[in-house]
């Protein structure tokens, strides 16, 4: 799974955006993590005719925006890869110890 995640990082050149570890842009979770999701959800809300005052946060949830953010947002792809890599390292270390 970590290697597949690495393919997304390579495909998006996400490794060039955040080249420090463990911080990404000075934060553990980068500021841009939800950018694509927020853009997609806003566009979906505009298409459906919803206004910010007439829609609650639960009704504005968009699965397609979440999927797009997960696989197409440079910040989230890089973050997920880092979390998977650290989890893989911790799991392998725990199995050996």
C-alpha positions in Angstrom: 0.0 0.0 0.0 2.9 2.4 0.8 4.5 1.7 -2.6 1.2 2.3 -4.4 0.9 5.6 -2.5 4.4 6.4 -3.6 3.3 6.0 -7.2 0.7 8.8 -6.7 3.4 10.9 -5.1 5.7 10.4 -8.1 2.9 10.9 -10.6 2.0 14.3 -9.1 5.6 15.3 -8.4 4.4 15.8 -4.8 7.9 15.1 -3.5 9.1 18.4 -4.9 6.4 20.4 -3.0 7.3 19.2 0.5 10.9 18.1 0.7 11.3 18.3 4.5 10.4 15.7 7.1 8.5 15.4 9.3 7.0 18.9 8.8 5.3 19.9 5.6 5.4 23.7 5.1 6.3 24.1 8.8 3.3 22.0 9.9 2.6 18.3 10.6 -0.6 18.5 8.4 -0.1 20.9 5.5 -2.3 24.0 5.2 -3.3 22.9 1.6 -4.5 19.5 2.8 -8.3 20.3 2.2 -7.8 22.8 -0.7 -9.0 20.6 -3.5 -11.9 19.2 -1.4 -13.1 22.7 -0.5 -12.9 23.8 -4.2 -14.8 20.7 -5.4 -17.4 20.9 -2.7 -18.0 24.6 -3.3 -18.4 23.9 -7.0 -20.9 21.1 -6.3 -22.9 23.3 -4.0 -23.1 26.0 -6.6 -24.3 23.5 -9.2 -27.0 22.2 -7.0 -28.1 25.8 -6.2 -27.3 25.5 -2.5 -26.2 28.6 -0.7 -23.9 28.6 2.4 -26.8 29.7 4.6 -29.3 27.1 3.3 -26.9 24.1 3.5 -25.5 22.5 6.6 -22.0 21.1 6.7 -23.3 17.5 6.6 -25.4 18.1 3.5 -22.5 19.8 1.6 -20.4 16.6 2.0 -19.3 15.4 -1.4 -17.8 12.0 -1.9 -16.4 12.9 -5.4 -14.7 15.9 -3.9 -13.2 13.7 -1.1 -12.0 11.2 -3.6 -10.5 13.9 -5.8 -8.8 15.5 -2.8 -7.4 12.1 -1.7 -5.8 11.2 -5.0 -5.2 14.5 -6.8 -4.2 17.0 -4.2 -0.4 17.2 -3.9 -0.5 18.0 -0.2 -2.9 15.2 0.8 -1.1 12.6 -1.4 2.2 13.4 0.1 0.7 13.5 3.7 -0.9 10.1 3.2 2.3 8.6 1.8 4.2 9.9 4.8 1.7 8.5 7.3 1.7 5.1 5.5 5.5 5.0 5.5 5.8 5.8 9.2 3.1 3.2 10.0 4.9 0.6 7.9 8.2 1.4 9.7 6.6 1.2 13.1 4.8 -2.1 12.2 8.0 -3.7 10.9 9.9 -2.6 13.9 7.3 -4.0 16.3 7.3 -7.3 14.4 11.1 -7.6 14.7 11.3 -6.5 18.3 
